[in-house]
Structures are given as C-alpha cells and as structure tokens.
C-alpha cells in the first residue's frame, strides 16, 4: 500500500487556520466532505467519537485523526498543515501542526490498520516532517508524502 493509494494531490491543504482541536476537526471534516461527498457533520461526529477514546495526537507535532464510516467505499486520506500549531492533547503535550486524516469503510479491518501503520511510519520520520513543514506549496507537500512510498510498503 502506497500513500498515493490513500491520498490524492487535491487532498493536501497547507496553511489551514484553526484555533482549537475541535476547530481543526471541524475544518478537516469540511474538507473531507468535499473529497468524499459525505456529510460534514457525519465525518465530524466520527472523528470526535474517536478522539473521545483517546487522542490521535501521536507526538512531535503530528496527529492522525481517523475513523470508520459505513458510507465510505475505500480508504481515503487528507493531509493538512496548520498555519499555527494547536493544542491537540497529544501524547507528548506538544502542539500539532501536521495532520493526516484517514477515513475507512466499516469493514476495512486489517487494511485500515495497515494504512494507519503506513502513515504513522511516514510521519515518525523527523526529516520528512521538517520537509513537510518547509514545503512552499500543496504540490510540494504531496511530493514529500508520496516520495519513497514503494520502499516503505506496508
């Protein structure tokens, strides 16, 4: 599984403005609704429900909000870089500025976990995260995310 199987270049947003964790999730739901043709509120509710189980802020300024939605027919992602980091209740207490949203069908099972693992490995790479933070365009961010995918297959 490559990042390009999950994320299309149109699903990369840079300099997203949000003042709180809840606002970030609302903005991600709004953007994902445009990508998936699902209702924004449905996506937001699924993300909020997942956050209640435990934070998806994995540390080092990274969060991977995710959820399963019956109306989704394939695993799909959206990447956002925030204009300013926000408190996301991350495990290390650091504010978050890089987010990879992942939505999967209810029945995705192992594929959902493989996708989460792939994204987690990708965003644990400090060098790659610095490139993501320094990229000047959404296309440049996508290129960083997609580079090396084949060598990191899940």
Secondary structure, DSSP 8 states (H G I E B T S, - for coil): --HHHH--GGGEEEEE--SSHHHHHHHHHHHHHHHH---HHHHHHHHHHHHHHS--EEETTEE--EEE-TT-SS-EEEEEEEEEEE----TT---EEEEEEEEE-GGGTHHHHHHHHHHHHHHH-HHHHHHHHH-SSHHHHHHHHHTTTGGG--
